[in-house]
Amino acid sequence: MNPTALLSCPHYSKQVWDQVKSWSRKELLHKISRDSRWERLWGKSGHPTFVNRHLRPPFNTIVVHVDPKRKSATYILKLTLAKLGWTEDYLRTMGYVR
């Protein structure tokens, strides 16, 4: 993954973004778990942590902090999706959006 990808959030069409931002935290965690590139780490932090063994640190670890009730949830969700490398095409391929 390109380190500058984290600075530019992915752009999604309105239809796709409406579907993505309606996901609950539990749904997002389930979708990340289904992605074979990311493996869940069960640690003591209390925050769900996923690691991608094919990327080099620090770009191989993601901690999910998305809370739909927070004001910054949209921005954090976009950064999370950018770090996961989920483009609109990938979301469609995986069946996460229509």
Sequence and secondary structure as in RCSB ss.txt:
>XXXX:A:sequence
MNPTALLSCPHYSKQVWDQVKSWSRKELLHKISRDSRWERLWGKSGHPTFVNRHLRPPFNTIVVHVDPKRKSATY
ILKLTLAKLGWTEDYLRTMGYVR
>XXXX:A:secstr
  GGGGTS     HHHHHHHHT  HHHHHHHHHHSTT EEE  SSSS EEE TTS TTTTEEE    TTSTTHHH
HHHHHHHHHT  HHHHHHTTS  
